[in-house]
Amino acid sequence: MINSENKERFLNIYEQYIKRQGADRLLEWMDNRTDFFTAPASTRYHGAFSEGLVIHSLNVYDILKKRNDQDNAHSDETIAVVSLLHDLCKANFYKETTRNVKNDITGQWEKVPYYSIDDPYPYGHGEKSVYLIERFMRLSPEEAIAIRWHMGGFDDSAHSGGFNIGNAFNKYPLAVKLHLSDLEATYLLET
């Protein structure tokens, strides 16, 4: 069952701060054409339950907003955009299914629900979020870079040995702040 409080809070923050052209069309698409507000945040780690994605996005927002309140380096709109939308790539990404698990008490095999990945558009993680957002509204270069590299060293392309992630973090402090906020939400708040 959906907890309308999570969706309501997300919508309130989004509509209060994100005012740029196309923001309304992006939100309409998210609400009517995706499972963003009911999707999990992962298959078995943080937020592996219905609404995990919206809860994770709100947690990242809260953490990033506190970081930004210390120096006010970024606008409220930018903070809302990058935190609420950094994992847009996970909309329509997970499929609820079942698997067989042996019950330790009864010794019987039982079907239990779990999420599997069914990516209709395998474009990468952060870059897919940037692509989906920019189908509706423009991002600043710093916002795009922050969303693109929010996974930090966990991003598959960071393993290639290139300098892109380091260059991004050196040039755009918002990318570092979003990455740290995502890590804190995932590993400290949502465990």
C-alpha positions, 0 to 999 in steps of 0.5 A, a space after each residue: 500500500 502506498 504511503 501518500 505522505 512520501 509522494 506528497 512531500 516529494 511533490 511539495 518540495 518539487 513544486 515549491 523549488 523546481 520552476 524551470 520550463 518543462 518541470 511540470 511536464 517531467 513531473 507529469 511523466 513521472 507520475 503518469 508514465 512511470 512507477 517512480 513513486 512506488 518503485 524500490 531503490 534497489 533489489 536487495 540493499 537499501 530501499 528494497 521495498 515499494 516506495 523505496 525510491 521516493 524515500 531514498 530521494 527524499 533522504 538524499 534531499 534532506 542530507 544535501 540541503 543540510 550540507 548546502 545550508 552550511 555554505 549556501 553555494 547552490 540555489 534551492 532549485 538546484 538542490 531539489 533538482 539533483 537530489 530528487 531526480 538523481 536516481 530517475 533512471 530507476 523508474 520502470 527499472 525493477 520488476 516484482 517477481 518471486 523466487 523459491 527460498 527454503 524455510 529454515 523452520 519447516 524445511 519447505 520451499 516457499 515462493 517469496 517476492 523480490 525485485 529483479 532488474 528489467 531495464 528497458 533502456 540500458 544506458 548507464 546509471 547517472 547518464 540515464 538520469 540526465 538523459 531522462 530529465 533533459 527530455 523535459 527540462 534543461 540542467 545546468 552543467 554542474 547539475 548534469 555532472 553531479 547527477 552523472 557522477 553521483 555514484 562516485 567510484 561505484 559507477 561502472 565507468 569509474 573503473 576504467 581508469 580514466 580521469 573523468 570522475 576526478 576531474 568532475 569532483 575537482 571542478 564541480 563541488 556539487 558532484 561531491 556533495 551529492 555523492 556524499 549525500 547519496 552515500 550517507 542516505 544509502 549506508 547510514 540512514 537506510 540500512 
